[in-house]
Structures are given as structure tokens and as C-alpha cells.
Amino acid sequence: MALSRFWTFILLLSIGYALVMLATGRQHSLGTLVNGSQGDPLVVAERDSAELRGTTLLMELRASDEGVMRGDTLITLGKGGMVRYSKGTQAADGLFETCKNTVIDLWLPLIGYLTFFCGLMNLLVDSRAMEKLARFLSPIFRRIFPDLPGDHPAYGYMTLNFSANFLGLDNAATPFGLKAMESMQANNPTPDKATNSQIMFLCLHAAGLTLLPTSIIGYRAAMGAANPADIMIPMIVTSFVGTLAALVFVAIRQRINLINLPVLAFVFGVSITIGGLMAYISGLAGAAKFHFTDNLGNGLLLSIILLIVGYAFLHERYFKEKGTNMFDSFIHGSKDGWTTGLRVLPYMLAMLAALSIFRNSGLMTIVMGGFSAVLAFFHVDRAIIDAVPVALMRPFSAGGARGFMLDAMKTYGADSLTGQLSSILQGAAETTFYVIALYFGAVNVKDTRYTLGIMLLVDLVCVLTAIAVCVIYF
């Protein structure tokens, strides 16, 4: 219900605001909301070239293919002799461009990932490895997911999802997560309403515990950071605190007792593992650090594939008992990736289209400006305020937040507090609204209950932690 209300109000308020701006003359055209592309010059006025006949400006425009700058205004000569005045660039793709790019840039690649990894996961199921993995993890997961049976196959899928997120392998994590949701949905007594287990899993997933933020390190290297990997330790700490916060918040809401030996031992073990890796990685030089983290993440992914295929090969008798073989089992599982992809497309499209209109209407700029003004009133450091757009955009759009992050590093420097904090905020959080729409949409759950509220609360914890850690560490 909360997600439905958000989607509805976003569309109503954004379109209404854009129409009011057009009627009052403060917006030149509604074309950007429908047909524009991100980064296009934002047209604020147009004149017929006949009005400029004989002027120096018109001669300059005819001599230049790129236009003429007058202060912060770009003046260009378009088709039909129309002179366009532009200030700034469009914040996001328009509605039509968003619909197209959602299918081409997001959905089709997702279909590919789903097809491959769902095939691998079927090997786990047919070789009975998933049963053994679930039994091994049940002492811990039974305490966190008390509504699931002790040997539920979702445990194995969730483990693979958390592991992929931990290694910064977002593309691999999504298929595992979707299979976990589908597996839990099989035990859902009210199919259109989220279960406690689904909510716990999604909140933990969205907290985004990350060890190897390779993509963020790559962006920092491209922007000229002296030590691109210097944000690793602050990002690990931030995402770990966010994950613990998600666990505690949901446990309180679901009245789950976390004070027991298996859960405490697991948290302690993860803490020791992270601490050991952080200590080792912090002792490496810049290039060596990037090389190590890149190979560790991708190496472990390849190792997981090797272990799955190797285990299935050693237990090939289980496939023969079912009258199949490993390759046919992989193909059969891959088909599930296609059907899952078909189910999630409408949810992806609906959410991203609404967010496109929200950003291009100018309403999001007002919201961000309001938050910045409040922070300035409380005398928050200007370097922190300049990173706030990343934090505000991240729950809505990963691409939009990434754009703000790159702009912050370009404007203030990759090694500035703003540049470092922006990087941490981008890497230690999840695209909350998109994740809810994607994962619950995959299993046709319409009532997400309190999921959105807790995920936004966890986002806030991550933001506050990132600020504190960044100020202390740098």
C-alpha cells in the first residue's frame, strides 16, 4: 500500500507541478518530460532567427555548429531557423526514453543474468546441494526467519544473494535474490501480502553489506583520486552498520529474539572476517589494492560457479535418477530466468517512469533544496551538504545518484570530503523503491506492509553513519 501511494502521489504531484510551471511561464516546454534525454541542453526560450537578422549573434550562430555561450546560457541555431536558449542540462531521460532504456539497458541484461544463474541454481537443486546448504545454515537462519522450515531451500538462495552483494557482484546477486523470494512465496498463506520472512530478507538485502566496491573504486580512479580505494574501509563500516540496523529493526517489529548463540556467533564471525580483510587491504598500495579487490570479487564468483558445476558432476547419479543430465537440468532452470524477467518488467517500468517525471518536473530539485536548507540552518559543514543530493537520490535512482556522485567529484575533487562522502553514500546504499518494486513484483505481492518504512529508516542510518565515519576517517 505504501509503495502504491508513493507511486500515485509522485505522478500526480509531478505532473501537476509541471503544468502549473508551464501556465505561469516558469517552464518553457513539457517536451523534456516526454521526449528528452538525460544531459540534453535544457531549453528555456526560443526565438525566430528572423528577429535577429543583421545581428552579430546570428552571424556567430551560423558560423558555429556547437552554438554560442552568453554567460551561463547556450544559444544554438536549430532546424527551421529557430534560435534556442538553454541553461543547464536535463536531469533524467524523458518518459519515452526511460521506457526504451528500461527495456534495452536494464531488462534485457537482467534477462541474460537471470537465464544463466537460474540454470546454475537448478543444478544446485537437482544435485541436492541446496538441501545440504539449507541444513547447514538452518541453526542461524531459523532464528532470523522463524516462519520458515529448518531445511527451506530459500536459505541457500539467500546465502548466495548475500555473498554476491558482499563481493559487490550486483548482477549475480539479483537472480539469487529473486529465487529466494519465489521460494518463500511458495509458503505464503496470503499470496498478495508480504510474509515476515520476505520482509526480513529484503531489508537485509537492501542494507547492502559490501566488502569490494569495485565499481566505485573504478569511478574514483577515472576522476583522478590519489588513492581510489581509500573509501573501502568507511564503506564497509557503513554498510555493516546498516545491515545490523536492518536486522535489529525488523527483529523488533517481528518480535524476534536475536540474543542467542548462533546469531551472535555469526555476527561475531562476520565482524572478524571483515576486520581481517580490512586490515590486509588497508596495508596494500593503491594499485595493488584495486588489483586485489577486483580479482577477489571476480575470482570468488568464478569459484562459486566451479563449485556448483563440480559438485553436480560428482553427484551426477541424482540427475540420472530424475531421468535427466546436467546440461538439460541447466537448460530447464534457465527457462525460469526468462519467465521471472517477464513478470518483473511491468514493475520496473512503472517505477522508473514515475521517477523520470518526478526528476524532470523540477519537484525533486525543490525537495533536495529544502533538505539542504534545513541542514544549513543547523550549521552542518558545507562539504557534507554538497554530498546530500547523492543520499537523497540513491533510494530513487542508482543512475541519478551516480551522476550526482561524479558531478561532486568533478566539482569539488575526488579527494575532497564531498567527493569521498558522495562515493560512500553511493556504494553503501540500495535503490530502495526500485528494489521493492522488482522483488515484490516478481512474486506478485501487492501489500508490502512495513517494508518501505524500515528500508528508508535503514537508508537514514547509513547516511548518518557514512557522515560520521567519513569525518572521523578522513
N, C-alpha and C positions, 0 to 999 in steps of 0.2 A: 504493500500500500504506500509506504513512504517513497519508494522509487517511482511509483506511478504519479504521485503528487508532484514530486520533483520534476519529472519529465513534462507533465502538463503545465505547471507554472512557468517553467523555463521557456516553453514555446509561447504561451500567452503573453508573458511579460516582455519577452524579447521582441516579438513581432509588434506588439502594441507600442513599445518604446520606439521602435524604428519608424513606425507610421507617424507617431507624434513628432519625432525629429524631422521627418520629411515635411509634414504640414507646417511646422514652424520655421522652415528654411534652414535648419541646422544640419540637415543631411541632404546631400545633393542628389543621390540616386539610391534606389533599392537594388540595383543590379548586382552590387557586390555581395549581397546576402544570398543571391540565387546563382549567379553565373561566375563570380570572381574566383581567383586563385590566390592562395597564400603568397604574400610577398609582392603582389602586383601593386603598382602605384595607386594610392587612394585618391580618386578624382574628387575635387571639392568645388570645381566650377568649370564651365565650358563657354567658349565664345566662337562666333563665326570668324574665320580669318579675314573676311571682307571688312570687318570692323577695325582690323589692324593694318589695312592696306597703306603702304608707304612708310611704315614704321621700321625702326632698326630691329625690333624684336622679331617681326615677321621674316626679315631677311636672315636673321640668325637661325630661326627655326628651319627655314628652307635649306640652309647650308649644313645643318646638323641632323644626323639620324637619331641621336640619343636625347635630344631636347636641350633646353637651356635652364640653368638654375638661377633663380632670383631669391636670394636669402634661403629659406627652407622650403621653397616652392619649386617643383619641377614643372616646366612648361613644355609641352610637346605638341607637335602638329600631327593630327590623326587623319584617317581617311575622310574624304568628303570636305576637306578644308576646315575641320573642326579643331580649335585650339583648346587643349585640356590643361587645367591647372591641378597639380597633385601635391598633397602633403602627406608624408609618411607612407606606410605600406599596409596592405590588407592583413588583418590579424590571423585569419584562417581561410581555408577553402570555402567557397560558396556551397550552397545546398547541392546542386547538381554535381559539382566537382567532388564533394565529400562522398556522395553516393557512389560515384565511379571509383574513387580511390579506395573506399572501404572494401569494395569487391576485388579490385586489382591488387592493391598493395597490402591489404590485411587478410581478407578472407581466403583468397587463392593460396598464398603462402601457408596460412593456417591449415588449409585442407592438406597440403603436402606434408606438414609436420604431423598432423593427426593420422594420416594414412600410414606413414612409416612407423610411428611409435605405437599406434594401436595394433599394428601387426606384431611388434615385439612383445607387447603386453599379452597378446593371445598366446604367444609361446610360453610366457610365464604361467598362464592359466593351464594350458594343456599339459605342460610338463610337471604340474603340481608344485612348482616353486612358489607360487603365490600363497598356497596353503601353508607351507613351511615358514615363509616370511611372516605371514599373519600370526601364526602361533608363537613365533619368536618374539614378536613385538607386543603381543597381547597383554603382558603384565603392565606395560606402560600405557598403551592406548586404551585399555579397559577403564583406567582411572580417569582419563581425559574424555573418552567417548563412552560413557556408561550405558548408553542406549543401544550400542552395537554389540552383537555376539562376540565372544572372545576370539573366534577364528574368522572374523569377517574379512572378505577379500579387499575391502576398502583400505585396510591397514597397509597393505602392500603398495597400493596405488598412492596413498598419501605419503608414504615414505619416499617413493621415487619423486613425487612432486616437491616435497621439502628439500630433498637432496639436490634436485636440479636448480631450484631457487637459490639454495645455499651457494651453489657454484656459479651463479649468475647466468644460468642457461635458461632464459625465459621461454624460448621457443620449445625446448624439450619439456619444461615444467607444465605448460598448458595442457597437452594431451593427457598427461598423468592425472592432473587435477580434474579434468572433465570426466575421466573414467572413474575417479574416486566419487564424484558427485552422482554419477549414474549408478554406481554400485550401492551407494547409500540410499538412493531413491527407490531401489527395489524393496527396501524395508520401510518405506514411508507409508504409514496408515492413512495419511491425508495428502495425496499426491500433489495438490496445488499449494501446499503450505510447507515452508522450510522446517526441517527437523532440527533438533538441538545439535545433533552431530554435524549436519551440513553447515550450520551457523558457526560452530567451533572451528571446523576445518577451514572455512572461507576466511574467517577473521585471522587465523594463524597464517594462512597463505598470503593474505593481503599485507600482513605486517612485514613480509619480505625480508626475512633473515638472510643476509648476503655476506659471503666471505670474499668473493672475487668479482668486484665491479669492473670487469674488463672494458665494457663499453664506455663508462665514464672516464676511465684512465685514458682510453684512446682519444676521447674528445679533448681532454686536458692537454694531451701531448700535441694534438693538432693546433691548439690555441696557444702553444708556446710556454706551457708551465715548466718551471725549472725542474720540478720533481713531480711528474704527472700522477704518481701513485701515492702521494703524501696524504690523500684523503681516505685511504683504505681503513686505517685504524679508527678514525672518527665515524666512518660509515658503518663499520662492523659493530661498534658500540651502540650507535643509534638504532640500527635495525634489530640488534639483540634486545635492547630495552623495549622497543616497540613490540617485539614478539612476546616477551614476558608480560607486557601490559595487556596485549590481546588475550593471552591465556588467563590472566587474573580477572579481567573484566567479564569475559564470557563465563568463567567458572563461578563468579559471584552471581551473575544473572541466572545461571542454571543450577546454582547451589551444589556445585561440585567441590568436594574436599580435595585440595591439592597437597595437603600436608601428609604425605605418605612416602615410604621409602623408594618405590620405583620411580615416581615422578621427580622427587628431589635428587635422586642419584642420576637420573637422565639429565636434568638441568645442570647439575654439577659437572657431569661428564662433558656436555656440550661446551660449557664455560671453559673447562680445562683445555679442550681441543682448540677452541677459538683462541684462547690465550697463548697456547703453544705456537700455533701458526702465526699469530700476530707478532710474537717475539721473534720468530725466524724471519718473517717477511720484512719486519722493520730493520733488520740487520743487513738487508740487501741494498745495493746501489740502485739508482733509478732505472736504468735499462735492464739490469738483472732482475729487479723486482717485477717489472712488466712482463719479461720473458717467462719468469717462473709462474706467475699467476695465470698467464694465458695458457701455458702448457698444462698446468694443474687442472684447470677447469675443463679444457677440451680432452685432456688425457683421461680424466675420470669418466667423462661421458662415453668415450670410446671403450673404456674398461667395462662400464656397465653393459654396453652392447655385447662385448666379448663374453662377459659372464653369463648373460641371458642365453645367447646362442650356444655357448659351450655347455651350460647346464642342460639345455634342451637336448643337445646332441648325446650327452651321457645318459639321458633318461628317455631315449627315443622309443623305448618299449611302451611308454604311456600313449604315444601318438598312434602306435600300431594297434593298441587295444581299442582306440576310438575309430580305427579304420581310416586313418589319415597319415600325413607325414609333416615334417617341419615346414616345408615350403608352403604346402596347402594350408596349414594352420596359420602361417603368417599372412597369406592372401586373404583368408577368411576374416582375420582380425582387422586387416587393413580396410575392409569394406565398412566396418563400424566407424572409421575415421571420416569417411565420406558422409554417412548419414548424420553423424554428430555435427559436422560442418554445416549441413543443410539446416539443421534445427537452430543453430546459433546465429545464422546470418541476419534474420529479421531483428533480433535483439541488438546486435552490433549496430546495424544500420539506423535503427530508431534512436539510439542513444547518441551516436556520433553526429547525426543530422541535427538533433536538437542543440547539441553543444556548439556546432558550427554557427547556427543562427544566434545563439547566446553571445558568442565572442564577436561576431561581425556586427551585431546591432549596437555595440558600444556599451552594453549594460555591464559586461564583465569588467571593463575598464573602470567604470564607476565603483563597482564593488571593491576592486583592488585599491583604487584611490582612497576609498573610505577606510579600509584596513590600515593603509599606510599612514593616513592622517591620525588615526587613533594611536598608533604606535609612536608617531612623532610627538603627540601630546604628552605621552608618558616618558619622553626623552630617551627613547630607545636609540641606540647607536645607528647612525645613518647607513653604515655598511650593512647592518642587519636588515634595515628597511628596504634597501635596494635588492635584497635577495628574496623578499616576501612574495613577489609575483610568481616565483617558481613554486613556493609552498602552496599558494592559492590555486595555481593552475594544475598541479600534479594530480589531485583527485579527479579532475575532469578530463585531462588530455595529456598523454605522455609526450606527444609531438609538440604541443604548445608549450609545456614546461621545459622541454629540451631546447626549444627556441629561445625562451627567456634565459635559460642557463648559458647558452652560447653567447647571447647578447650581453649578459652580465660579465662574462669573461673577456669579451671583446672590448667592452666599455671601460671596465674597472681593472682589468688584468686578471689572468688566470691564477696568479699567486696572491691576489688581494683577498681580504676576508670575505668580501662579497662573492668573488669567484669561487672560493673554496666552499663557502656555505651553500651556494647555489648547487654545486656539484653534489654535496652530501644530501641536500633536500631532494634532488632528482633521483639519486641512486638508492636512498633508504626508504622509499615510499612506493605505493602502488596506485594505479589509476582506479580509484575506488568505484566510481559509478560504472565504468566500463566493465570491471571485474564482476560486479554484482549482476549486471545485465547479461554478461557472457555465461557465467557459470550457472546461475539460476535459470536462464533462458534455455540452456542445454537440456535441462530436465523438466522444463515447463512448470517451474514453481512460480506462482504469482504473488503469494504472500510471503515476503522475506522477513517479516516480523521485525525484530530489533537489530538486524544485521547492519543496516546502514548507519544507525546511530553509533554503534560500537566501533565500526570501522573508521568513521570520522573522528571519534574520540581517540582512537589509536593514531590516526594521522596527526592530531594535535600533539600527542605525546612525542611522536617522532620529531615534529618541528621544534618543540621546546628542548628536547634532548639534543638535537643537532646544533641548535644555537649555543647551548651550554658547553657541549663538547668542543665545538669549533673555537669558541672564545678561549677555553682553557688550553686546548691543544696547540693552537696557532698563536 
